[in-house]
């Protein structure tokens, strides 16, 4: 199974830290955010990882290289300007192949064990999403979880409203017939939910959306003090 880490964002909310450092290379607990993901993927045997790049791409690629220092093989895509989530995935499909792959947002941090993702059987589904309790900065959540299925709020299901963690298993068929270009992932997920083609579960583990310098500093301190041990 392959994986893709989304790492092409500008990191505007993290400025001034991201003026000269790509967001995935910002460190917590003594290592870059993206390295935590790479090591977790390597630990479960996923050694072929696609990473997209745009903002400060040369610095990101120069730091991680082809992945040998981590025991993995990194395949890179470059975007002249950020293509957003779905656009970045579509651009990377030639490297990802035709089988389901693990998708991870490069700007989150989690203690989640990725191993169960290897056993996700999508069958006729287009994706399996990992949800988390709504963080303080996003109190209403993104989607509804009910009976192992994901729904939009418009579907008015009486389940639990949760936030998408940025961790998922995605089938390339999600993007069939879509042209390359700038395109977010959320509308595609919502359409697939309306068609009953998205499964989901609640994350087992800690999760942080590292979206601001304050949250980065707090997470770094928590890791160093053993808060998540």
C-alpha positions in Angstrom: 0.0 0.0 0.0 1.2 3.5 -0.8 0.7 6.7 1.0 0.5 10.4 0.2 1.3 13.3 2.5 -0.2 16.6 1.5 2.6 19.2 2.0 2.1 21.9 -0.6 0.2 24.5 1.5 1.5 28.1 2.0 1.0 27.9 5.8 -0.3 31.5 5.9 -1.7 31.0 9.4 1.7 30.0 10.7 3.5 33.1 9.5 6.1 34.5 10.2 7.4 30.9 10.9 6.6 29.8 7.4 8.2 32.7 5.5 11.4 30.8 5.2 10.5 27.3 6.4 7.8 25.1 4.7 5.1 24.3 7.2 5.8 20.5 7.2 9.4 21.2 8.3 8.3 23.1 11.5 9.4 21.0 14.4 7.6 19.6 17.5 9.3 17.3 20.0 12.6 17.7 18.2 11.6 16.6 14.7 9.7 18.1 11.7 5.9 17.5 11.6 6.2 15.6 8.4 8.9 13.3 9.8 6.5 12.1 12.5 4.2 10.9 9.6 7.0 9.3 7.6 8.2 7.3 10.6 4.7 6.2 11.5 4.2 5.0 7.9 7.5 3.2 7.8 6.6 1.5 11.1 3.6 -0.2 9.5 5.5 -1.2 6.4 4.4 1.6 4.1 7.7 2.5 2.4 6.5 4.2 -0.8 5.3 7.7 0.0 4.2 10.4 -2.4 4.6 14.0 -1.2 3.4 17.1 -3.1 5.3 20.4 -2.8 4.8 24.0 -3.8 5.7 26.7 -1.3 9.5 26.5 -0.6 9.6 23.2 -2.4 13.3 23.2 -2.9 13.9 23.5 0.9 11.3 20.7 1.6 12.7 18.3 -1.0 16.3 19.2 0.0 15.6 18.3 3.6 13.8 15.0 3.0 15.4 13.9 -0.2 14.5 10.5 -1.6 13.7 9.2 1.8 16.6 6.8 2.4 17.5 8.4 5.7 14.1 7.2 6.9 14.1 3.8 5.3 11.4 4.8 2.7 11.2 5.9 -0.9 9.8 9.4 -1.3 8.3 10.3 -4.7 7.8 14.0 -5.2 5.4 16.1 -7.2 5.8 19.8 -7.7 3.0 22.4 -8.1 3.7 25.8 -9.6 1.1 27.1 -7.2 -0.8 25.1 -4.6 -3.5 23.0 -6.3 -5.4 22.4 -3.0 -6.1 19.0 -1.6 -7.9 17.2 -4.5 -5.9 19.0 -7.1 -2.7 17.9 -5.5 -3.9 14.3 -5.4 -5.0 14.3 -9.0 -1.6 15.6 -10.0 0.0 12.7 -8.1 -2.2 9.9 -9.4 0.4 8.7 -11.9 2.6 7.9 -8.9 -0.1 6.6 -6.7 -1.4 3.9 -9.1 -4.9 2.4 -9.2 -5.1 0.9 -5.7 -6.4 2.6 -2.5 -3.8 4.6 -0.6 -3.4 6.2 2.8 -3.8 10.0 2.8 -2.3 12.2 5.5 -2.4 16.0 5.9 1.1 17.2 6.6 0.0 19.8 9.1 -1.6 17.6 11.7 0.0 15.6 14.5 -1.4 12.4 16.0 -0.5 9.4 18.2 -2.9 7.3 16.1 -1.7 3.8 15.2 -1.8 3.8 11.4 -1.7 0.0 11.2 -5.5 -0.6 11.0 -5.6 1.5 7.9 -3.8 -1.3 6.1 -6.9 -3.5 6.7 -9.5 -1.1 5.5 -11.6 -2.8 2.8 -13.3 -0.1 0.8 -15.3 -2.6 -1.3 -17.7 -0.2 -3.2 -16.8 2.8 -1.1 -14.5 5.6 -2.4 -13.0 6.5 0.9 -12.7 5.7 4.6 -12.2 8.8 6.8 -10.9 9.1 10.3 -12.8 11.6 12.5 -11.9 13.3 15.7 -13.8 15.2 18.4 -14.3 18.8 17.4 -11.4 21.0 18.5 -12.0 24.3 20.2 -11.3 26.3 17.0 -13.8 24.2 15.0 -16.7 23.5 17.3 -19.4 22.5 14.8 -17.3 19.8 13.0 -17.3 18.8 9.4 -19.5 15.7 9.0 -21.8 13.3 10.9 -20.7 9.8 11.9 -23.5 7.2 12.3 -23.1 3.4 12.1 -19.6 3.5 10.6 -20.8 5.7 7.7 -20.1 9.4 7.0 -22.8 11.9 6.2 -23.1 15.6 5.3 -25.0 17.8 7.7 -27.5 18.3 4.9 -28.4 14.6 5.2 -29.7 15.4 8.7 -28.6 12.1 10.3 -28.9 11.8 14.1 -25.3 10.8 14.7 -22.2 12.4 16.1 -20.9 15.6 14.5 -17.1 15.3 14.2 -14.1 16.8 12.5 -12.2 15.2 9.6 -8.7 14.5 10.9 -6.9 14.7 7.6 -6.2 10.9 7.8 -8.0 8.6 5.4 -7.8 5.7 2.9 -8.8 6.9 -0.5 -9.6 5.1 -3.7 -8.2 6.7 -6.9 -11.7 6.2 -8.4 -12.8 9.2 -6.3 -11.1 11.3 -9.0 -12.3 9.6 -12.2 -13.1 12.0 -15.0 -11.8 15.1 -13.1 -9.4 17.4 -14.9 -6.1 18.6 -13.3 -6.2 22.0 -11.7 -7.0 23.7 -8.4 -9.6 21.7 -6.6 -10.5 21.1 -2.9 -11.3 17.7 -1.6 -14.2 18.5 0.7 -16.8 18.9 -2.1 -15.8 15.5 -3.6 -16.2 13.9 -0.1 -19.6 15.5 0.3 -20.8 14.2 -3.1 -19.6 10.7 -2.3 -21.4 10.8 1.1 -24.6 11.8 -0.7 -24.1 8.7 -2.9 -23.5 6.5 0.2 -19.9 5.8 -0.6 -17.9 7.0 2.4 -17.2 4.9 5.5 -15.7 6.4 8.7 -14.6 5.9 12.2 -13.6 7.8 15.3 -9.8 8.1 15.9 -8.2 6.1 18.7 -5.5 8.4 19.8 -4.5 12.1 20.3 -4.7 14.6 17.4 -3.7 18.2 17.0 -4.3 20.5 14.0 -1.1 22.5 14.1 -2.6 25.5 12.5 -1.1 28.4 14.4 2.3 29.3 16.0 0.5 29.1 19.4 -0.7 25.5 18.8 2.7 24.5 17.5 4.4 25.9 20.7 1.9 24.2 22.9 2.2 20.8 21.2 6.0 21.0 21.3 5.9 21.6 25.0 3.4 18.8 25.6 5.5 16.3 23.6 8.7 17.2 25.4 7.0 17.0 28.8 5.6 13.5 28.0 2.0 14.6 28.0 1.1 12.0 25.3 3.1 9.1 26.9 
